[in-house]
Amino acid sequence: MPVDFDSGLTLADRMRRHAGDDSHLYAHLMRAMATDWEDGGPVRAICAGWDDAPSGSVVQLRLLAGLFRIVLQERAPELEPFYPCLGGTADHGGAWPAVRRVLAANVDELARALTIAPQTNEVGRSNALLAGIFPAVAGTGRKKVRLLEPGASAGLNLLVDAFRFTNQGWAYGPMGSPVVLADGIDGAVRPEPFEIVDRRGCDLSPVDVATTEGRLRLRSFVWPFQVERHERLSAALEVAAAMRPVVDRAPAGEWLERSLSRNVDDDVLTVVWQSVTRLYWPPEETARVTAAIAEAASRTAVAHVCMEYDDVERRPVLSVAWSSRPGSQLQAERLGTVGDHGFPVRLSA
C-alpha cells in the first residue's frame, strides 16, 4: 500500500516517517538518506526538483530501486553483502558508507531513476485470484475462462493456471510447476476445474518480461531482504518465458470497454481480475471499470474478482461478483481478507 504522509513535510521527514521504528535494511538506509538530504549530500543532488512531489510518489522507494538496479547489474559489488536476496549476510548497520559512495558516483543515473514509478507484479496475489475463480466457476457452471486483468503490470498473475497451489487438504495446478504457492489460502475451499482459453491484460506502463530491462525493473522494486518474494518472482519469470503474457498499453476503463465488447462463446466465463488498483486510479476510472463490467453482464457471463482496500479494513478485501446468466445482475460476495503480497488469503467462514 503506498505510504501517504501529511503534507508540508520535507523529503527527509517523509523518509524518516516511512522508516519508522523498523530495523531492516531499507529503514536504515531511509534514515541515513534523510540525514544526507539535510546535509546537502548526494541524496540532495539526486532528488533535486522532487521536494514538492506528492507523498504518494514515494521518492525514497524510487531511489532505493534505482540503487538496487545498479547492484543487480553487478556494478556495485561492495553492496552485495548487504542484500540477502543475493546471498548477502552482512549486518546492514554498516551499509550506509558504501551506499553513499555508490550514490555519489551515479547521481545522474539515479536522478533519472526517480521518474520510474514503483511497480511490482506480486505472484502471491494469485492465491486471491484462484480463491475468487473457484466460486465464480461453480456459480455460473462455466469451466472455460477468458481472463482479463486491468492494471496487470507484467501480466504474471494471468498465468495462474500454470502455478501449483498446495494447501491443507487440497492442491491445484500442474505438478512440477516452478511456482509453488504453499499454504496461501486459509479457510474452506472447494476447488473447481477450469481452463483458461484466453488471457490478456492492460497497464499504463506495461513491463515486458521478455526483456532484460523489464525483468530488472520488476526485481528492483521487490525489497532485497524479502527473499521468498524474489524466489517466487524468479520462478514466475521462468513460466512467463514460455507462456509470454500479453499486456496492452492502455487505461483500464477504455481497455475493458473494448475487450468486453468482443463476443465469446456461450460456454465461456469472462473473469475480470484486479488487485490493489483503486489506490492508483482516479474515481472516474474506477467508475468506468465498474460500468463496463455491469454492461457486459447484461450480454454475457461475467465474473469480477477484486482484491482491493476498502474504507474499513487495513488490508485488502477479496470479493467476487458474477452473473449466473446473460442479463442477470451481478451477485457480489465478500470472500475474506488478503495480505498485501497475497499471503495469507483468510476466507470468511
C-alpha positions as CSV (number, residue, x, y, z in Angstrom):
1,M,0.0,0.0,0.0
2,P,1.5,3.4,-0.9
3,V,2.7,5.4,2.0
4,D,0.7,8.6,2.5
5,F,2.1,11.2,4.8
6,D,1.0,14.6,6.0
7,S,1.6,17.4,3.6
8,G,4.1,20.1,4.4
9,L,6.9,17.6,5.3
10,T,10.3,17.7,3.7
11,L,11.6,14.7,1.8
12,A,13.8,14.0,4.8
13,D,10.8,14.0,7.1
14,R,9.0,11.6,4.7
15,M,11.9,9.2,4.6
16,R,12.2,9.1,8.4
17,R,8.4,8.6,8.8
18,H,8.5,5.8,6.2
19,A,11.3,4.1,8.0
20,G,9.5,4.4,11.4
21,D,11.0,2.2,14.0
22,D,11.7,-0.7,11.6
23,S,15.2,-2.2,11.7
24,H,15.5,-3.7,8.2
25,L,18.0,-2.6,5.6
26,Y,15.7,-0.1,3.8
27,A,14.6,1.5,7.1
28,H,18.3,2.0,8.0
29,L,19.0,3.5,4.6
30,M,16.0,5.8,4.6
31,R,17.1,7.3,7.9
32,A,20.6,7.8,6.6
33,M,19.3,9.2,3.3
34,A,17.2,11.7,5.2
35,T,20.3,13.0,7.1
36,D,22.3,13.1,3.9
37,W,19.5,15.1,2.2
38,E,19.5,17.6,5.0
39,D,23.3,17.8,4.9
40,G,23.3,18.6,1.1
41,G,24.9,15.3,0.2
42,P,24.4,13.2,-3.0
43,V,20.8,12.4,-1.9
44,R,20.0,16.1,-2.1
45,A,21.5,16.3,-5.6
46,I,19.7,13.2,-6.8
47,C,16.3,14.4,-5.5
48,A,16.6,17.9,-6.8
49,G,13.2,19.0,-8.1
50,W,11.3,16.4,-6.2
51,D,10.9,18.4,-2.9
52,D,7.2,19.1,-3.5
53,A,6.3,15.8,-5.1
54,P,3.1,14.2,-3.8
55,S,3.8,11.9,-0.8
56,G,2.3,9.1,-2.8
57,S,5.2,9.3,-5.2
58,V,7.4,7.6,-2.5
59,V,10.6,9.2,-3.9
60,Q,12.6,7.2,-1.4
61,L,11.4,3.9,-2.9
62,R,12.2,5.1,-6.4
63,L,15.7,5.9,-5.3
64,L,16.3,2.6,-3.5
65,A,15.0,0.7,-6.6
66,G,17.4,2.7,-8.8
67,L,20.2,1.8,-6.4
68,F,19.1,-1.9,-6.4
69,R,19.2,-2.0,-10.2
70,I,22.9,-0.9,-10.1
71,V,23.5,-3.7,-7.6
72,L,21.7,-6.3,-9.7
73,Q,23.8,-5.3,-12.7
74,E,26.9,-6.2,-10.7
75,R,28.1,-2.6,-10.9
76,A,28.4,-2.2,-7.1
77,P,29.9,-5.5,-5.8
78,E,30.7,-3.8,-2.4
79,L,26.9,-3.6,-1.7
80,E,26.1,-7.2,-2.5
81,P,27.0,-8.5,1.1
82,F,24.1,-6.3,2.4
83,Y,21.5,-7.7,0.0
84,P,20.1,-11.1,1.3
85,C,18.4,-12.0,-2.0
86,L,21.9,-12.1,-3.5
87,G,23.2,-14.2,-0.7
88,G,24.4,-11.3,1.5
89,T,24.6,-11.8,5.2
90,A,26.4,-8.7,6.4
91,D,25.0,-6.5,9.1
92,H,23.1,-3.7,7.3
93,G,24.2,-1.3,10.1
94,G,27.4,-0.9,8.1
95,A,25.9,-0.4,4.7
96,W,25.5,3.3,4.5
97,P,29.1,4.5,3.9
98,A,29.3,2.1,0.9
99,V,25.8,3.1,-0.3
100,R,26.7,6.8,-0.1
101,R,29.8,6.2,-2.3
102,V,27.6,4.4,-4.9
103,L,25.0,7.2,-4.8
104,A,27.7,9.9,-5.3
105,A,29.2,8.0,-8.2
106,N,25.8,7.7,-10.0
107,V,23.9,10.9,-9.4
108,D,22.7,11.5,-12.9
109,E,21.5,7.9,-13.4
110,L,19.7,7.8,-10.1
111,A,18.1,11.1,-10.8
112,R,16.6,9.6,-13.9
113,A,15.6,6.6,-11.9
114,L,13.2,8.8,-9.9
115,T,11.0,9.1,-12.9
116,I,10.2,5.3,-12.7
117,A,7.1,4.8,-10.5
118,P,7.2,1.8,-8.1
119,Q,5.8,-1.2,-9.9
120,T,5.7,-4.8,-8.7
121,N,3.9,-7.9,-10.0
122,E,3.4,-9.9,-6.9
123,V,2.7,-13.5,-7.9
124,G,1.5,-14.3,-4.4
125,R,-1.7,-12.5,-5.3
126,S,-2.6,-15.4,-7.5
127,N,-3.8,-17.0,-4.2
128,A,-6.6,-14.4,-4.2
129,L,-7.4,-14.8,-7.9
130,L,-7.7,-18.6,-7.6
131,A,-9.9,-18.2,-4.5
132,G,-12.2,-15.9,-6.5
133,I,-12.3,-18.0,-9.7
134,F,-13.5,-21.2,-7.9
135,P,-16.9,-19.8,-6.7
136,A,-17.4,-17.9,-9.9
137,V,-16.9,-21.1,-12.0
138,A,-19.2,-23.0,-9.6
139,G,-21.8,-20.3,-9.6
140,T,-22.0,-19.9,-13.3
141,G,-21.4,-23.6,-14.3
142,R,-18.9,-22.5,-16.9
143,K,-15.4,-24.1,-16.8
144,K,-13.9,-22.2,-19.8
145,V,-12.5,-18.8,-18.7
146,R,-11.4,-15.7,-20.5
147,L,-9.2,-13.9,-18.0
148,L,-8.8,-10.1,-18.3
149,E,-6.7,-8.0,-15.9
150,P,-6.6,-4.2,-15.9
151,G,-3.5,-2.8,-14.1
152,A,-1.7,-6.0,-14.9
153,S,1.9,-4.7,-14.8
154,A,3.8,-7.6,-16.5
155,G,0.8,-9.9,-16.5
156,L,2.4,-12.6,-14.3
157,N,-0.9,-13.3,-12.5
158,L,-2.6,-14.0,-15.8
159,L,-0.6,-17.3,-15.7
160,V,-2.4,-18.5,-12.6
161,D,-3.3,-21.9,-14.2
162,A,0.4,-22.6,-14.6
163,F,1.2,-22.3,-10.9
164,R,0.9,-25.0,-8.3
165,F,-1.1,-24.3,-5.1
166,T,-0.8,-26.5,-2.1
167,N,-2.9,-26.1,1.0
168,Q,-4.2,-28.2,3.8
169,G,-6.5,-30.8,2.4
170,W,-6.3,-29.8,-1.3
171,A,-3.9,-28.8,-4.1
172,Y,-4.4,-27.3,-7.5
173,G,-2.4,-26.7,-10.6
174,P,0.3,-28.6,-12.5
175,M,2.7,-30.7,-10.6
176,G,6.2,-29.7,-11.4
177,S,5.5,-26.0,-11.9
178,P,8.4,-23.8,-11.0
179,V,5.9,-21.6,-9.0
180,V,4.6,-23.3,-5.9
181,L,2.4,-21.2,-3.6
182,A,2.1,-23.2,-0.4
183,D,-0.3,-22.5,2.5
184,G,-1.5,-19.3,1.0
185,I,-5.3,-19.8,1.5
186,D,-6.8,-20.3,4.9
187,G,-10.4,-21.4,5.0
188,A,-12.8,-23.8,3.4
189,V,-12.1,-24.2,-0.4
190,R,-13.9,-26.3,-3.0
191,P,-11.5,-26.5,-6.0
192,E,-13.3,-26.2,-9.3
193,P,-11.5,-27.3,-12.5
194,F,-11.4,-24.6,-15.2
195,E,-9.5,-23.9,-18.4
196,I,-8.2,-20.5,-19.4
197,V,-9.0,-20.2,-23.1
198,D,-7.9,-16.6,-23.5
199,R,-5.9,-14.2,-21.3
200,R,-4.8,-10.6,-21.7
201,G,-4.1,-7.5,-19.5
202,C,-3.5,-3.8,-19.7
203,D,-1.4,-1.3,-17.9
204,L,-0.4,2.4,-18.4
205,S,3.2,1.2,-18.2
206,P,3.3,-2.5,-19.0
207,V,6.5,-4.3,-18.2
208,D,7.8,-6.7,-20.9
209,V,9.4,-9.6,-19.0
210,A,10.8,-10.9,-22.3
211,T,13.4,-8.1,-22.0
212,T,16.3,-7.7,-19.6
213,E,15.2,-4.2,-18.7
214,G,11.7,-5.5,-17.8
215,R,12.9,-8.3,-15.6
216,L,15.4,-5.9,-13.9
217,R,12.6,-3.4,-13.2
218,L,10.4,-5.9,-11.5
219,R,13.2,-7.3,-9.4
220,S,14.4,-3.8,-8.3
221,F,11.1,-3.0,-6.6
222,V,11.0,-6.1,-4.5
223,W,12.8,-5.3,-1.3
224,P,16.1,-7.2,-1.2
225,F,15.6,-8.8,2.2
226,Q,12.2,-10.4,1.2
227,V,13.9,-13.5,-0.2
228,E,10.8,-15.6,-0.6
229,R,9.2,-12.9,-2.9
230,H,12.4,-12.9,-5.0
231,E,12.2,-16.6,-5.3
232,R,8.6,-16.5,-6.4
233,L,9.4,-13.8,-8.9
234,S,12.3,-15.8,-10.4
235,A,10.0,-18.9,-10.7
236,A,7.2,-16.8,-12.3
237,L,9.6,-15.3,-14.8
238,E,10.6,-18.8,-15.8
239,V,7.0,-19.6,-16.5
240,A,6.4,-16.3,-18.3
241,A,9.4,-17.0,-20.6
242,A,7.4,-19.9,-22.0
243,M,3.9,-18.5,-21.9
244,R,4.6,-14.8,-22.8
245,P,1.6,-13.0,-21.2
246,V,0.2,-10.1,-23.3
247,V,-0.3,-6.8,-21.7
248,D,-1.5,-3.8,-23.7
249,R,-0.5,-0.2,-23.0
250,A,-3.9,1.3,-22.2
251,P,-6.0,2.9,-19.4
252,A,-8.2,0.4,-17.6
253,G,-11.7,1.7,-18.4
254,E,-11.2,2.2,-22.1
255,W,-9.4,-1.1,-22.5
256,L,-12.1,-3.0,-20.6
257,E,-14.9,-1.5,-22.7
258,R,-13.1,-2.6,-25.8
259,S,-12.2,-6.0,-24.6
260,L,-15.6,-6.8,-23.1
261,S,-17.4,-5.7,-26.4
262,R,-15.9,-8.7,-28.1
263,N,-18.2,-11.7,-28.4
264,V,-17.2,-15.0,-26.7
265,D,-18.8,-18.5,-26.9
266,D,-21.8,-19.1,-24.6
267,D,-19.9,-21.6,-22.5
268,V,-17.0,-19.1,-21.7
269,L,-17.0,-17.1,-18.5
270,T,-15.2,-13.8,-18.7
271,V,-13.3,-13.1,-15.4
272,V,-12.1,-9.5,-14.8
273,W,-9.4,-9.6,-12.1
274,Q,-7.9,-6.6,-10.4
275,S,-5.6,-6.3,-7.4
276,V,-4.8,-3.1,-5.5
277,T,-5.5,-0.9,-8.4
278,R,-8.1,1.6,-7.0
279,L,-5.4,3.3,-4.9
280,Y,-3.8,4.4,-8.2
281,W,-7.0,5.1,-10.3
282,P,-8.9,8.4,-10.2
283,P,-12.5,7.9,-9.1
284,E,-13.7,8.3,-12.7
285,E,-11.5,5.4,-13.9
286,T,-12.9,3.2,-11.2
287,A,-16.5,4.2,-12.1
288,R,-15.7,3.5,-15.8
289,V,-14.4,0.0,-15.0
290,T,-17.4,-0.8,-12.9
291,A,-19.8,0.4,-15.6
292,A,-18.0,-1.6,-18.3
293,I,-18.3,-4.8,-16.3
294,A,-22.0,-4.2,-15.4
295,E,-22.8,-3.5,-19.1
296,A,-21.0,-6.7,-20.2
297,A,-23.0,-8.7,-17.6
298,S,-26.2,-7.8,-19.5
299,R,-24.9,-9.6,-22.5
300,T,-22.7,-12.5,-21.4
301,A,-21.5,-14.4,-18.3
302,V,-19.1,-12.3,-16.4
303,A,-17.3,-12.5,-13.0
304,H,-15.4,-9.7,-11.3
305,V,-12.7,-10.8,-8.8
306,C,-11.3,-7.9,-6.7
307,M,-8.5,-7.7,-4.2
308,E,-8.8,-4.1,-3.0
309,Y,-8.6,-1.9,0.1
310,D,-11.9,-0.7,1.4
311,D,-12.8,2.1,3.9
312,V,-12.8,-0.3,6.9
313,E,-10.1,-2.9,6.6
314,R,-6.4,-2.2,7.0
315,R,-5.7,-4.9,4.4
316,P,-7.1,-5.8,1.0
317,V,-10.5,-7.4,0.9
318,L,-11.2,-10.2,-1.5
319,S,-14.6,-10.2,-3.2
320,V,-16.2,-11.8,-6.2
321,A,-19.3,-10.9,-8.2
322,W,-20.8,-12.9,-11.1
323,S,-23.8,-13.1,-13.3
324,S,-25.2,-16.6,-13.5
325,R,-26.7,-16.0,-16.9
326,P,-26.6,-13.2,-19.5
327,G,-28.9,-10.3,-18.4
328,S,-28.9,-11.2,-14.7
329,Q,-27.5,-8.8,-12.1
330,L,-24.1,-9.3,-10.7
331,Q,-24.2,-11.2,-7.4
332,A,-21.5,-9.9,-5.0
333,E,-19.9,-11.9,-2.2
334,R,-17.2,-10.8,0.2
335,L,-14.8,-13.8,0.5
336,G,-12.3,-12.6,3.1
337,T,-9.1,-10.6,3.6
338,V,-5.7,-10.8,1.9
339,G,-2.2,-9.8,2.9
340,D,-0.6,-7.2,0.7
341,H,1.5,-9.7,-1.1
342,G,-1.2,-12.4,-1.4
343,F,-0.3,-14.2,1.8
344,P,-2.4,-15.2,3.5
345,V,-5.9,-15.2,2.0
346,R,-8.2,-15.6,5.0
347,L,-11.6,-16.7,3.8
348,S,-14.7,-15.9,5.8
349,A,-16.5,-18.8,7.4
